[in-house]
Amino acid sequence: MVALDSRKLESFLRFCIGLVAVVLINIIASSQFFRLDLTEEGRYTIKEPTKEMLQDLDDVVYLEVYLDGELNSGFKRLQRSIRETLEEFRVYSGDNIQYTFNDPTAAMSEKARGEFMRSLMAKGIQPTNIIDEQNGNRVEKLVFPGALISYGGVETGVMLLKGNKASSAEEKLNQSIEGIEYEIASAIRGLTTLSRKKVAVIRGHDELDSLEMASYTAALANLYDLGKERLDRDLSQYDAMIVAKPRKKFSETEKYYLDQYLMKGGKVMLLLDKMHANMDSASAPMNFAFPYDLNLDDQLFKYGVRLNGDLIQDQMAAKYPIVVGNMGDQPQLSLENWPFFPIINKFANHPITRNMDAVLLKFASTMDSIRVDGVKKTPLLFSSQYARSVTAPVNVSVQDLRKNLTPEMLNKPFLPVAYLLEGNFSSLYKNRFKPENVSDDDFVDTAADDAKLLVVSDGDIAKNEINKRNGDPQPLGFYPFAQTEFANQDFLLNSLAYMLDDEGLITARNKELKIRPLDKVQVSREKTKWQIINMVLPVLLIIIYGVIRFYLRKKKYTGFTK
């Protein structure tokens, strides 16, 4: 018989209470799902809009990531980050995210491998050549840092290696890791969304034609329903509106419909050339650029921004082939910096431009911000530190390349060339006569909170080059003279995604992972000290603990025997 005050009963009751507590904790934990991220910058934390999108999935989304096999340490880190992100996605989606990692270069014949790689490139997953040292030998490998995402019989490719090419390899990998959540989540949403946003491409003012915008409109068509419209009626059925490089004057009626579209919460993207300049006559010694009269200055001023009648010259500019002489009857060409083609690599700290690569502009003008109550104005793109503005009329002639631009001349740093405006715009036609041929029965004098306006001082930002051999459009941002692709399309797509993102998914682009490199000088200087601390101190602590314990036990049992 066990006494009620016995130690055995007490131990048994404690065991039972502990067992019941463990069971209850597991029951509560199974019904109350949570995950803890103990990193300082929240590197494993998924944004709330992404969680909601994942929880709303009604079927399985399959991802095949082509980043496996023998990889260097940098790409292994990228691979690990992709795997960790997809595992978080799987948990929050209730197993509706399924993924695999494959090496497209393994277990295939050379012919099959080549065909498979070409199919990946056709789906937008471009290869990267990595070079590594193994056992003193130089080893090269082609990797495809991207994924193929499929849902409901439809699939799309997504590149997971992105970032600014001017950054170091480690920084670019870090930028890619920061963008994993957004790139995958936005691709999934594009596949799973039943109702797509509608975007109007405005015509009627000699804008960029279909061939000149082929690359951009093709990218838009993958994400939105596109329509070509004129500003001669109410276009509120569209979620966004794009005006790309108009060269003819807007009528008062067109301005009214543009104004009212914005007042009713519309999203407008104005890609405008302030100056009439091109390369067709740039070889002439006197080729002056004059301002366009688009009749939009008063409207933009009312909204909070002004395009100036000038052109930016920048030291950081794209090269252009210039005839520098003749050899016999053949002209000799040389690629020279053309200051009117600034390469933009200075961005605002904003979800649209975070970790973005350089953007190429052609004949951009400066912009001023005008104080307007209730309107938030964010400059997104800037010239380099060494730039200047040349007021109209501007001589756009390659002959001027013989005149070197000195640092003293390029004394206006970081000139803004793109502004994002958000908030309660005031109508141009508030307390003003309306155009005669429009009905103002539903006139709105102040914009809704969600109205957004993007103004870029270069219409060519949306213009793709044309292959002169076959007449086909090149990818937007591809510059043939440098064989380089700039991030024009990324900027425009990010901008539209931000303006139309009612769910806030683009906030995932704000994720920041800090690089904490070791100080190599300090490591070398303090190497011996830390080796001694790490090797001697633990042993010393154990010896001290043993001595103290020995004397305590000796004292205890010596007193007990007495």
DRENZARO-388904 format. One record per residue (C-alpha): x, y, z; residue number from 1. Coordinates in pm, 1 decimal, decimal comma. Layout:
<atoms>
ATOM         xx         yy         zz    nr
ATOM          X          Y          Z   NUM
...
</atoms>
This chain:
<atoms>
ATOM         xx         yy         zz    nr
ATOM        0,0        0,0        0,0     1
ATOM      128,8      348,7      -91,3     2
ATOM       95,6      619,6      172,0     3
ATOM      -67,9      944,6       59,0     4
ATOM      238,9     1143,2      164,5     5
ATOM      496,5      905,8       15,1     6
ATOM      761,0     1019,8     -235,8     7
ATOM      657,4      760,6     -491,9     8
ATOM      304,2      900,8     -507,6     9
ATOM      437,5     1253,4     -535,1    10
ATOM      665,7     1158,6     -822,9    11
ATOM      386,5      967,6     -996,1    12
ATOM      146,8     1263,8     -969,0    13
ATOM      411,5     1500,6    -1103,4    14
ATOM      470,2     1268,4    -1397,8    15
ATOM       94,5     1255,0    -1472,4    16
ATOM       60,3     1633,5    -1450,8    17
ATOM      358,4     1679,6    -1685,5    18
ATOM      216,3     1425,1    -1930,8    19
ATOM     -124,4     1595,7    -1933,7    20
ATOM       44,8     1935,6    -1981,8    21
ATOM      244,4     1805,0    -2280,8    22
ATOM      -72,0     1659,3    -2439,1    23
ATOM     -265,5     1984,0    -2386,4    24
ATOM       18,2     2193,0    -2531,6    25
ATOM       28,1     1970,3    -2842,2    26
ATOM     -349,9     1993,1    -2885,1    27
ATOM     -343,1     2372,2    -2858,9    28
ATOM      -40,7     2398,4    -3086,4    29
ATOM     -204,7     2182,2    -3353,4    30
ATOM     -508,4     2410,2    -3365,5    31
ATOM     -317,9     2739,6    -3329,7    32
ATOM      -64,5     2748,6    -3615,0    33
ATOM      233,1     2979,5    -3577,9    34
ATOM      596,7     3002,8    -3683,0    35
ATOM      876,5     3198,7    -3521,0    36
ATOM     1147,5     3385,3    -3712,4    37
ATOM     1435,0     3472,5    -3479,4    38
ATOM     1651,7     3645,8    -3742,0    39
ATOM     1707,2     4020,4    -3701,3    40
ATOM     1585,8     4112,9    -4051,2    41
ATOM     1305,0     3853,7    -4066,8    42
ATOM     1460,6     3657,9    -4350,8    43
ATOM     1218,8     3364,3    -4307,7    44
ATOM      906,4     3575,8    -4257,6    45
ATOM      654,0     3563,0    -4540,0    46
ATOM      459,2     3884,8    -4602,4    47
ATOM       91,2     3884,8    -4508,5    48
ATOM      -37,0     3944,8    -4867,2    49
ATOM      168,3     3643,1    -4980,3    50
ATOM       25,7     3428,4    -4700,2    51
ATOM     -330,0     3526,7    -4795,1    52
ATOM     -266,1     3445,7    -5160,6    53
ATOM     -122,3     3104,3    -5067,3    54
ATOM     -408,3     3023,9    -4830,6    55
ATOM     -660,2     3100,3    -5106,7    56
ATOM     -515,3     2843,7    -5350,6    57
ATOM     -780,4     2593,4    -5452,1    58
ATOM     -551,3     2351,6    -5635,6    59
ATOM     -190,4     2237,6    -5641,9    60
ATOM       77,3     2461,0    -5795,5    61
ATOM      383,8     2270,1    -5917,7    62
ATOM      729,4     2427,3    -5929,0    63
ATOM     1031,1     2273,7    -6096,2    64
ATOM     1346,9     2459,5    -5993,7    65
ATOM     1644,7     2412,2    -6226,4    66
ATOM     1917,2     2471,0    -5971,8    67
ATOM     2069,3     2143,9    -5862,5    68
ATOM     2385,6     1937,4    -5902,8    69
ATOM     2741,9     2062,5    -5861,0    70
ATOM     2719,4     2431,7    -5765,1    71
ATOM     2961,5     2676,8    -5611,3    72
ATOM     2902,7     2815,9    -5262,4    73
ATOM     2717,1     3125,3    -5384,1    74
ATOM     2462,3     2933,6    -5590,7    75
ATOM     2425,5     2676,1    -5313,4    76
ATOM     2321,9     2962,8    -5087,3    77
ATOM     2069,3     3075,6    -5349,7    78
ATOM     1945,1     2717,5    -5385,4    79
ATOM     1906,3     2683,0    -5009,0    80
ATOM     1714,3     3012,3    -4986,1    81
ATOM     1478,5     2905,3    -5266,3    82
ATOM     1417,1     2573,6    -5092,0    83
ATOM     1348,5     2746,0    -4758,1    84
ATOM     1106,6     2991,8    -4920,5    85
ATOM      920,3     2715,3    -5104,5    86
ATOM      894,1     2514,6    -4783,8    87
ATOM      732,7     2816,7    -4615,5    88
ATOM      500,4     2848,7    -4915,2    89
ATOM      408,2     2480,2    -4885,3    90
ATOM      320,6     2516,9    -4516,3    91
ATOM      104,4     2827,1    -4561,3    92
ATOM      -70,9     2685,2    -4868,4    93
ATOM     -173,1     2365,3    -4693,8    94
ATOM       45,7     2150,6    -4923,2    95
ATOM      -91,8     2321,2    -5236,8    96
ATOM      266,6     2411,7    -5328,7    97
ATOM      468,2     2115,5    -5454,4    98
ATOM      825,0     2155,0    -5575,2    99
ATOM     1126,0     1964,4    -5703,4   100
ATOM     1487,3     2059,1    -5778,7   101
ATOM     1644,3     1931,1    -6100,5   102
ATOM     1969,8     1968,6    -6287,6   103
ATOM     1892,8     2027,2    -6659,3   104
ATOM     2246,8     1917,9    -6754,5   105
ATOM     2226,2     1571,3    -6595,5   106
ATOM     2118,1     1228,5    -6718,4   107
ATOM     2050,4     1326,8    -7081,1   108
ATOM     2214,3     1280,2    -7417,1   109
ATOM     2384,8     1587,6    -7558,4   110
ATOM     2110,4     1636,6    -7817,5   111
ATOM     1826,1     1600,8    -7566,0   112
ATOM     2008,3     1827,0    -7322,4   113
ATOM     2046,2     2095,6    -7588,0   114
ATOM     1679,7     2080,1    -7684,9   115
ATOM     1571,7     2097,6    -7321,8   116
ATOM     1792,1     2399,7    -7255,1   117
ATOM     1653,5     2578,2    -7560,6   118
ATOM     1299,6     2513,2    -7436,7   119
ATOM     1388,6     2665,3    -7099,3   120
ATOM     1530,2     2976,1    -7267,5   121
ATOM     1213,2     3006,7    -7476,7   122
ATOM     1014,8     3012,9    -7151,1   123
ATOM     1223,8     3300,0    -7013,5   124
ATOM     1472,3     3101,5    -6800,3   125
ATOM     1810,8     3223,8    -6920,8   126
ATOM     2135,3     3037,1    -6842,7   127
ATOM     2427,9     3169,9    -6642,6   128
ATOM     2784,9     3048,2    -6680,9   129
ATOM     2957,0     2997,9    -6346,1   130
ATOM     3331,9     2951,3    -6312,3   131
ATOM     3485,2     2774,8    -6014,6   132
ATOM     3817,9     2632,3    -5901,6   133
ATOM     3827,7     2260,7    -5818,4   134
ATOM     4157,0     2094,8    -5722,3   135
ATOM     4345,9     2377,8    -5885,3   136
ATOM     4157,2     2340,9    -6214,7   137
ATOM     3922,8     2593,9    -6375,3   138
ATOM     3572,5     2444,1    -6406,0   139
ATOM     3285,9     2602,6    -6599,4   140
ATOM     2921,4     2504,4    -6573,9   141
ATOM     2599,7     2633,4    -6727,8   142
ATOM     2320,9     2676,9    -6473,3   143
ATOM     1959,1     2784,8    -6514,4   144
ATOM     1872,9     2985,4    -6200,9   145
ATOM     1500,1     2982,4    -6253,3   146
ATOM     1184,0     2781,5    -6210,4   147
ATOM      896,7     2655,0    -6423,0   148
ATOM      562,8     2707,1    -6247,7   149
ATOM      251,1     2522,3    -6363,9   150
ATOM     -111,0     2540,2    -6255,3   151
ATOM     -423,1     2407,0    -6421,4   152
ATOM     -238,4     2304,6    -6737,0   153
ATOM      -76,0     2647,3    -6783,0   154
ATOM      290,2     2713,2    -6709,2   155
ATOM      524,9     3009,0    -6690,3   156
ATOM      896,9     3053,5    -6636,5   157
ATOM     1046,3     3284,1    -6375,0   158
ATOM     1407,0     3395,8    -6335,3   159
ATOM     1535,6     3384,4    -5978,4   160
ATOM     1881,1     3531,7    -6040,6   161
ATOM     1830,3     3906,0    -6066,0   162
ATOM     1982,6     4221,3    -5924,9   163
ATOM     2202,8     4506,5    -6036,8   164
ATOM     2488,8     4406,3    -6267,9   165
ATOM     2703,1     4684,6    -6121,0   166
ATOM     2697,5     4507,8    -5784,0   167
ATOM     2950,1     4246,2    -5679,8   168
ATOM     2867,7     3878,7    -5731,7   169
ATOM     2790,0     3838,1    -5360,3   170
ATOM     2565,3     4146,4    -5354,7   171
ATOM     2382,0     4033,2    -5668,2   172
ATOM     2315,6     3691,1    -5514,4   173
ATOM     2192,5     3863,6    -5199,4   174
ATOM     1960,2     4084,5    -5406,0   175
ATOM     1829,4     3772,2    -5581,1   176
ATOM     1762,6     3604,6    -5246,2   177
ATOM     1572,6     3914,6    -5130,6   178
ATOM     1349,9     3891,5    -5438,1   179
ATOM     1267,7     3519,0    -5425,6   180
ATOM      936,1     3560,1    -5242,7   181
ATOM      802,7     3828,6    -5476,5   182
ATOM      917,3     3666,7    -5801,2   183
ATOM      758,1     3331,9    -5719,1   184
ATOM      446,7     3474,9    -5550,1   185
ATOM      371,4     3716,5    -5835,6   186
ATOM      411,4     3435,9    -6091,5   187
ATOM      174,8     3213,5    -5891,5   188
ATOM      -80,6     3490,5    -5864,6   189
ATOM      -59,1     3553,7    -6237,7   190
ATOM     -139,4     3186,6    -6304,9   191
ATOM     -412,8     3146,2    -6045,2   192
ATOM     -602,9     3474,7    -6076,6   193
ATOM     -931,1     3427,0    -6260,3   194
ATOM    -1014,9     3793,3    -6322,9   195
ATOM     -732,4     3990,1    -6483,4   196
ATOM     -686,0     4365,2    -6465,0   197
ATOM     -759,5     4567,0    -6779,4   198
ATOM     -503,1     4811,0    -6919,3   199
ATOM     -567,1     5069,1    -7192,6   200
ATOM     -288,4     5172,7    -7430,1   201
ATOM     -383,0     5520,7    -7551,7   202
ATOM     -369,3     5610,0    -7921,5   203
ATOM     -438,8     5923,4    -8124,1   204
ATOM     -134,6     6144,2    -8053,0   205
ATOM      132,4     5975,7    -8265,4   206
ATOM      241,1     5752,0    -7977,5   207
ATOM      481,4     5460,5    -8018,7   208
ATOM      334,6     5219,2    -8273,0   209
ATOM      265,7     4848,7    -8226,2   210
ATOM      605,4     4736,1    -8355,1   211
ATOM      794,3     4987,1    -8139,7   212
ATOM      606,5     4866,3    -7830,4   213
ATOM      587,2     4498,5    -7927,7   214
ATOM      812,0     4370,9    -7647,8   215
ATOM      640,6     4571,5    -7373,8   216
ATOM      285,8     4493,3    -7486,9   217
ATOM      372,9     4122,5    -7516,4   218
ATOM      490,0     4124,8    -7153,5   219
ATOM      175,9     4315,7    -7050,7   220
ATOM      -49,0     4069,8    -7235,6   221
ATOM       85,1     3786,1    -7019,2   222
ATOM      -40,3     3965,5    -6707,8   223
ATOM     -330,9     4189,4    -6809,0   224
ATOM     -609,8     4227,3    -7064,0   225
ATOM     -499,4     4498,0    -7308,4   226
ATOM     -708,1     4738,2    -7512,4   227
ATOM     -621,9     5020,2    -7753,6   228
ATOM     -832,2     5327,0    -7685,3   229
ATOM     -868,0     5695,6    -7765,6   230
ATOM     -937,1     5961,2    -7505,0   231
ATOM    -1274,6     6050,7    -7649,2   232
ATOM    -1498,3     5889,8    -7385,2   233
ATOM    -1509,4     5762,3    -7029,3   234
ATOM    -1255,7     5477,9    -6987,6   235
ATOM    -1331,8     5389,9    -6625,9   236
ATOM    -1378,4     5023,9    -6724,1   237
ATOM     -997,9     5003,5    -6742,9   238
ATOM     -786,2     4963,4    -6431,1   239
ATOM     -484,0     5145,3    -6574,7   240
ATOM     -391,2     5365,9    -6868,5   241
ATOM      -57,6     5396,6    -7053,4   242
ATOM       39,2     5692,6    -7272,9   243
ATOM      373,7     5616,8    -7442,3   244
ATOM      558,5     5900,4    -7618,3   245
ATOM      279,7     6117,6    -7762,4   246
ATOM      402,1     6369,5    -8020,1   247
ATOM       77,2     6548,4    -8102,3   248
ATOM     -123,5     6796,0    -7898,9   249
ATOM     -397,8     6681,6    -7659,5   250
ATOM     -732,5     6851,0    -7707,7   251
ATOM     -923,1     6996,9    -7412,2   252
ATOM    -1176,9     6715,2    -7443,5   253
ATOM     -900,9     6451,9    -7422,4   254
ATOM     -745,8     6629,9    -7125,0   255
ATOM    -1085,2     6630,7    -6952,8   256
ATOM    -1131,7     6254,5    -6994,6   257
ATOM     -773,6     6193,5    -6876,9   258
ATOM     -836,9     6417,0    -6574,6   259
ATOM    -1162,9     6249,1    -6479,3   260
ATOM    -1014,5     5902,2    -6521,0   261
ATOM     -749,9     5993,8    -6263,1   262
ATOM    -1003,3     6164,9    -6033,8   263
ATOM    -1208,3     5844,0    -6019,7   264
ATOM     -913,0     5648,9    -5877,4   265
ATOM     -748,7     5555,4    -6205,5   266
ATOM     -383,4     5461,6    -6250,7   267
ATOM     -207,0     5654,7    -6526,0   268
ATOM      140,8     5603,2    -6671,9   269
ATOM      265,2     5901,6    -6876,2   270
ATOM      588,7     5836,0    -7066,5   271
ATOM      654,7     6176,6    -7220,3   272
ATOM      922,0     6337,6    -7434,7   273
ATOM      944,2     6706,6    -7357,5   274
ATOM     1194,1     6773,3    -7637,0   275
ATOM     1173,6     6677,2    -8002,8   276
ATOM     1510,6     6506,2    -8048,4   277
ATOM     1626,7     6199,1    -8241,1   278
ATOM     1937,3     6051,7    -8397,7   279
ATOM     1824,5     6085,4    -8760,1   280
ATOM     1997,0     6419,5    -8809,6   281
ATOM     2251,9     6399,9    -8528,1   282
ATOM     2542,3     6379,7    -8774,1   283
ATOM     2476,4     6738,0    -8886,0   284
ATOM     2677,0     7006,9    -8705,7   285
ATOM     2361,5     7206,7    -8627,9   286
ATOM     2064,9     6990,1    -8523,5   287
ATOM     1853,8     7169,7    -8265,5   288
ATOM     1592,7     7008,4    -8042,5   289
ATOM     1286,6     7215,1    -7949,6   290
ATOM     1007,0     7144,1    -7699,0   291
ATOM      691,7     6958,5    -7797,3   292
ATOM      361,8     7134,9    -7739,9   293
ATOM      150,9     6853,3    -7595,2   294
ATOM      -83,0     7092,8    -7409,7   295
ATOM      -28,4     6895,9    -7087,8   296
ATOM      192,1     7137,5    -6891,0   297
ATOM      -92,3     7299,5    -6695,5   298
ATOM     -243,3     6959,3    -6614,4   299
ATOM       82,8     6812,1    -6485,3   300
ATOM      152,4     7130,3    -6286,6   301
ATOM     -189,9     7096,1    -6122,5   302
ATOM     -109,4     6737,9    -6023,4   303
ATOM      232,9     6828,6    -5879,3   304
ATOM      508,7     6783,4    -6137,5   305
ATOM      669,8     6977,5    -6420,6   306
ATOM      875,5     6865,0    -6721,1   307
ATOM     1141,1     7119,3    -6810,4   308
ATOM     1236,8     7224,5    -7163,2   309
ATOM     1587,6     7083,9    -7150,8   310
ATOM     1790,6     6768,5    -7208,1   311
ATOM     2012,6     6582,9    -6964,0   312
ATOM     2376,1     6512,6    -7045,5   313
ATOM     2533,0     6246,9    -6827,5   314
ATOM     2884,4     6111,2    -6794,0   315
ATOM     2736,5     5766,0    -6730,8   316
ATOM     2588,1     5714,6    -7075,9   317
ATOM     2549,3     5451,9    -7345,4   318
ATOM     2799,1     5434,7    -7629,7   319
ATOM     2699,8     5519,2    -7986,2   320
ATOM     2891,4     5445,7    -8309,8   321
ATOM     3050,3     5762,5    -8449,1   322
ATOM     3236,8     5803,4    -8778,4   323
ATOM     3587,6     5912,7    -8681,2   324
ATOM     3752,8     5889,9    -9022,7   325
ATOM     3785,9     5691,7    -9343,8   326
ATOM     4013,0     5415,8    -9461,3   327
ATOM     3992,4     5426,8    -9835,5   328
ATOM     3623,2     5454,9    -9916,1   329
ATOM     3517,4     5281,0    -9591,8   330
ATOM     3409,1     5491,1    -9291,5   331
ATOM     3580,3     5406,7    -8963,7   332
ATOM     3343,7     5378,8    -8667,9   333
ATOM     3420,5     5416,2    -8299,1   334
ATOM     3190,0     5361,6    -8003,6   335
ATOM     3183,6     5682,6    -7802,2   336
ATOM     2987,2     5787,7    -7494,8   337
ATOM     2674,2     5968,5    -7612,5   338
ATOM     2576,8     6191,5    -7314,4   339
ATOM     2215,3     6228,1    -7428,2   340
ATOM     2160,3     5853,0    -7360,1   341
ATOM     2195,2     5843,5    -6978,5   342
ATOM     2225,7     5507,9    -6803,2   343
ATOM     2016,2     5535,2    -6487,7   344
ATOM     2159,3     5341,5    -6195,0   345
ATOM     2048,6     5563,9    -5905,8   346
ATOM     1707,8     5469,9    -5767,0   347
ATOM     1474,0     5555,5    -5483,9   348
ATOM     1434,2     5315,8    -5192,6   349
ATOM     1095,9     5195,6    -5314,4   350
ATOM      935,1     4857,8    -5397,1   351
ATOM      928,0     4951,7    -5767,2   352
ATOM     1301,9     5003,6    -5797,4   353
ATOM     1450,4     4790,4    -5521,4   354
ATOM     1744,2     4574,7    -5642,6   355
ATOM     1677,2     4677,1    -6001,2   356
ATOM     1936,2     4679,0    -6276,6   357
ATOM     2028,2     4990,5    -6475,9   358
ATOM     1772,5     5159,8    -6703,1   359
ATOM     1857,2     5322,6    -7037,4   360
ATOM     1693,1     5654,2    -7133,3   361
ATOM     1721,2     5852,6    -7455,4   362
ATOM     1688,1     6231,2    -7458,6   363
ATOM     1545,4     6264,6    -7108,9   364
ATOM     1453,9     6597,7    -6951,0   365
ATOM     1474,4     6717,1    -6593,1   366
ATOM     1165,0     6728,0    -6373,0   367
ATOM     1052,0     6949,4    -6086,6   368
ATOM      818,9     6863,2    -5802,5   369
ATOM      540,7     7113,2    -5732,1   370
ATOM      391,8     7145,7    -5384,1   371
ATOM       36,8     7008,5    -5389,3   372
ATOM     -151,8     6933,5    -5069,5   373
ATOM     -265,8     6573,5    -5031,6   374
ATOM      -34,6     6434,1    -5300,4   375
ATOM      266,9     6219,6    -5213,1   376
ATOM      549,9     6258,8    -5466,6   377
ATOM      831,6     6003,1    -5492,7   378
ATOM     1122,8     6052,0    -5735,7   379
ATOM     1211,8     5704,6    -5862,5   380
ATOM     1492,8     5749,1    -6116,7   381
ATOM     1793,0     5982,6    -6103,9   382
ATOM     2084,5     6071,9    -6327,0   383
ATOM     2436,4     5995,6    -6209,4   384
ATOM     2645,2     6216,5    -5984,9   385
ATOM     2804,8     6379,3    -6290,2   386
ATOM     2530,6     6527,6    -6506,3   387
ATOM     2389,0     6857,7    -6625,1   388
ATOM     2085,7     6996,1    -6805,3   389
ATOM     2105,3     7189,6    -7132,2   390
ATOM     1817,4     7432,2    -7189,4   391
ATOM     1630,2     7448,1    -7521,2   392
ATOM     1713,4     7492,8    -7796,8   393
ATOM     1964,3     7208,6    -7758,3   394
ATOM     2212,9     7122,5    -8030,6   395
ATOM     2199,1     6743,0    -8065,0   396
ATOM     2504,0     6676,9    -8280,2   397
ATOM     2769,4     6408,6    -8266,6   398
ATOM     3015,3     6677,6    -8375,1   399
ATOM     2999,5     6804,8    -8016,5   400
ATOM     3163,8     6482,8    -7897,3   401
ATOM     3494,1     6645,5    -7988,5   402
ATOM     3424,9     6885,2    -7699,8   403
ATOM     3507,4     6693,7    -7384,7   404
ATOM     3261,7     6728,4    -7097,4   405
ATOM     3470,9     6806,0    -6791,3   406
ATOM     3364,8     6726,1    -6432,6   407
ATOM     3329,9     7099,7    -6374,9   408
ATOM     3068,1     7116,3    -6650,4   409
ATOM     2877,1     6811,9    -6517,3   410
ATOM     2793,1     6977,9    -6187,7   411
ATOM     2427,2     6885,9    -6129,9   412
ATOM     2412,1     6546,7    -5955,5   413
ATOM     2116,3     6311,4    -5929,4   414
ATOM     1863,1     6490,4    -6150,1   415
ATOM     1517,8     6323,6    -6118,1   416
ATOM     1370,5     6182,3    -6440,5   417
ATOM     1067,2     5989,9    -6307,9   418
ATOM      809,1     6072,7    -6041,6   419
ATOM      539,3     5862,0    -5880,1   420
ATOM      246,5     6070,1    -5751,3   421
ATOM      -19,1     5927,9    -5519,5   422
ATOM     -313,6     6071,5    -5329,2   423
ATOM     -593,7     6323,6    -5353,5   424
ATOM     -527,4     6504,3    -5679,8   425
ATOM     -729,0     6815,2    -5750,7   426
ATOM     -901,8     6826,5    -6089,2   427
ATOM     -769,3     7063,0    -6354,6   428
ATOM    -1132,0     7157,0    -6419,9   429
ATOM    -1224,7     7234,4    -6061,7   430
ATOM    -1369,4     7590,0    -6056,9   431
ATOM    -1306,9     7609,4    -6429,5   432
ATOM    -1520,4     7587,4    -6742,9   433
ATOM    -1550,9     7236,9    -6883,4   434
ATOM    -1502,1     7162,5    -7254,9   435
ATOM    -1821,7     7235,7    -7445,6   436
ATOM    -1877,8     6890,5    -7593,0   437
ATOM    -1859,1     6683,1    -7273,4   438
ATOM    -2116,0     6599,5    -7010,5   439
ATOM    -2016,7     6693,7    -6656,3   440
ATOM    -2307,3     6524,8    -6478,2   441
ATOM    -2071,5     6291,1    -6289,3   442
ATOM    -1783,5     6537,4    -6259,2   443
ATOM    -1535,1     6461,7    -5975,4   444
ATOM    -1323,8     6752,0    -5847,7   445
ATOM    -1094,2     6560,1    -5606,5   446
ATOM     -934,5     6223,0    -5668,8   447
ATOM     -992,4     5914,8    -5458,2   448
ATOM     -715,0     5805,4    -5220,9   449
ATOM     -600,6     5523,2    -5448,8   450
ATOM     -534,1     5740,4    -5756,9   451
ATOM     -177,4     5705,3    -5886,8   452
ATOM       18,9     5880,4    -6159,9   453
ATOM      363,9     5786,5    -6292,1   454
ATOM      542,5     6045,2    -6508,1   455
ATOM      870,3     5961,4    -6686,3   456
ATOM     1051,5     6230,6    -6884,2   457
ATOM     1138,7     5992,4    -7168,2   458
ATOM      892,4     5819,8    -7397,6   459
ATOM     1162,8     5594,9    -7541,2   460
ATOM     1181,7     5402,7    -7214,5   461
ATOM      903,6     5181,2    -7357,6   462
ATOM     1045,4     5160,7    -7711,6   463
ATOM     1220,1     4842,7    -7824,8   464
ATOM     1487,1     4830,4    -8093,7   465
ATOM     1406,6     4675,3    -8431,4   466
ATOM     1636,6     4412,1    -8580,5   467
ATOM     1740,6     4568,7    -8910,6   468
ATOM     1809,2     4232,0    -9071,7   469
ATOM     1466,0     4076,9    -9032,0   470
ATOM     1249,0     4362,5    -8903,5   471
ATOM     1162,5     4180,2    -8579,7   472
ATOM     1137,0     4365,9    -8249,2   473
ATOM     1417,6     4317,1    -7999,0   474
ATOM     1350,6     4267,8    -7625,3   475
ATOM     1270,8     4595,0    -7451,2   476
ATOM     1588,7     4738,2    -7299,7   477
ATOM     1823,0     4557,9    -7539,3   478
ATOM     2085,0     4800,9    -7671,3   479
ATOM     2242,9     4651,8    -7985,1   480
ATOM     2560,2     4864,5    -7988,2   481
ATOM     2660,5     4732,3    -7646,3   482
ATOM     2485,2     4393,2    -7675,2   483
ATOM     2341,0     4464,5    -7330,1   484
ATOM     1986,9     4437,4    -7198,2   485
ATOM     1881,4     4712,6    -6959,6   486
ATOM     1599,2     4687,9    -6706,1   487
ATOM     1349,0     4915,2    -6884,2   488
ATOM     1086,5     4643,1    -6896,4   489
ATOM     1136,2     4550,2    -6531,0   490
ATOM     1086,9     4913,0    -6428,4   491
ATOM      767,8     4955,5    -6630,8   492
ATOM      620,7     4622,1    -6518,5   493
ATOM      710,3     4688,6    -6154,2   494
ATOM      554,3     5034,0    -6176,1   495
ATOM      228,3     4900,4    -6315,5   496
ATOM      226,7     4614,3    -6064,6   497
ATOM      267,9     4863,2    -5780,3   498
ATOM      -12,4     5087,0    -5904,6   499
ATOM     -252,6     4795,8    -5958,9   500
ATOM     -151,8     4587,9    -5656,5   501
ATOM     -461,4     4616,9    -5437,7   502
ATOM     -348,2     4315,9    -5231,9   503
ATOM       -6,6     4460,5    -5149,1   504
ATOM      189,9     4164,0    -5285,1   505
ATOM      464,3     4391,2    -5416,7   506
ATOM      559,4     4480,5    -5058,3   507
ATOM      757,8     4154,7    -5064,8   508
ATOM     1013,7     4345,4    -5275,3   509
ATOM     1101,3     4540,1    -4959,9   510
ATOM     1258,3     4234,7    -4796,2   511
ATOM     1617,5     4305,5    -4695,3   512
ATOM     1887,3     4054,7    -4603,8   513
ATOM     2198,8     4204,3    -4453,7   514
ATOM     2540,1     4086,3    -4568,4   515
ATOM     2768,5     4055,7    -4268,0   516
ATOM     3115,5     3989,0    -4412,4   517
ATOM     3408,0     3922,3    -4180,6   518
ATOM     3669,6     4193,9    -4143,1   519
ATOM     3969,0     4012,5    -4295,4   520
ATOM     4221,6     4254,2    -4144,5   521
ATOM     4074,9     4213,0    -3797,5   522
ATOM     4055,0     3835,6    -3841,6   523
ATOM     4423,5     3820,7    -3933,2   524
ATOM     4521,3     4046,2    -3643,4   525
ATOM     4316,9     3864,8    -3375,6   526
ATOM     4344,8     3510,4    -3508,8   527
ATOM     4580,5     3381,5    -3238,4   528
ATOM     4382,8     3542,0    -2955,2   529
ATOM     4055,2     3378,1    -3058,9   530
ATOM     4222,4     3042,5    -3120,8   531
ATOM     4354,1     3050,1    -2763,0   532
ATOM     4015,4     3156,7    -2627,3   533
ATOM     3828,8     2885,4    -2817,4   534
ATOM     4075,8     2604,6    -2737,3   535
ATOM     4210,9     2689,4    -2390,0   536
ATOM     3917,0     2861,9    -2217,9   537
ATOM     3669,2     2566,3    -2238,4   538
ATOM     3934,4     2326,6    -2100,8   539
ATOM     4022,7     2574,1    -1826,0   540
ATOM     3657,7     2617,5    -1728,2   541
ATOM     3611,4     2237,9    -1704,6   542
ATOM     3922,8     2207,8    -1483,8   543
ATOM     3801,7     2487,2    -1255,4   544
ATOM     3457,3     2327,6    -1235,1   545
ATOM     3614,8     1989,2    -1151,3   546
ATOM     3835,2     2136,0     -875,6   547
ATOM     3545,3     2327,1     -717,4   548
ATOM     3320,3     2021,8     -732,2   549
ATOM     3594,3     1804,4     -580,0   550
ATOM     3640,8     2036,1     -282,8   551
ATOM     3264,8     2076,9     -231,7   552
ATOM     3212,3     1698,9     -228,6   553
ATOM     3512,1     1651,2        1,3   554
ATOM     3378,5     1912,7      242,4   555
ATOM     3027,4     1767,5      234,6   556
ATOM     3122,8     1404,9      295,3   557
ATOM     3402,5     1487,3      541,6   558
ATOM     3149,8     1667,2      758,1   559
ATOM     2904,0     1379,7      718,5   560
ATOM     3151,8     1116,9      844,6   561
ATOM     3226,7     1324,8     1148,8   562
</atoms>
